[in-house]
Amino acid sequence: MKQIVFATNNRHKLDEIRKISEGKLEILSLSDINCLTVIPETGTTLEENALIKVLFVKDNFGYDCFADDTGLEVKSLGGAPGVYSARYAGEDCNAEDNIRKLLSDLAGIDDRSAAFRTVIALLMGDKQYFFEGVIPGKIIDEKRGENGFGYDPVFIPDGYEQTFAELGEDIKNNISHRAIATNKLIRFLLDMQ
Ligand code: IMP
């Protein structure tokens, strides 16, 4: 089976992508290649951040690899938090803090439409490729559900009544932004073989 490095040590993302690509690709994490550095995400777009991570791995460890960057884009907040989704409530904040700030920013606002957007950058030799996945939905006004991570408890994908955190991993991994982008990546890699 084809092996490829996924430039992340985010356990949730790794589990999701390993499940989505089960039986098709063997995914190595940064710790599997002994890369213990937290790669700084200093870009101003998802594309830039994903590229920073793959270039870091290629330059320092020599592996072809892919990386994702994801943002939650809320229409009535002008696309925020977007590329700053991880640090929305400040540098050392956690998911709980980010959700609290998001709900407070949206208090009294009727248009709750939002989308998760994932960009995957793939570096093969000196060639760069990008794959995108978007899932539209809406932000509710309180947390619901125990599964998933990040903003999952307040995001309901279009066509559903439950949040990602209520829907659980099987449904999320079938329809999510990351699943859409990952499936494009898998098709691309398998076509190359
Ligand atoms: P990054 O891709 O690790 O930079 O993620 C940015 C932010 O979006 C982090 O706060 C994550 O928790 C959040 N995030 C990324 N993917 C998801 C997801 O699938 N569901 C909910 N939140 C996510």
Residues whose N, C-alpha, C, O or C-beta is under 5 A from the ligand:
A	BS01	IMP	D68 D69 T70 S85 A86 F149 G150 Y151 D152
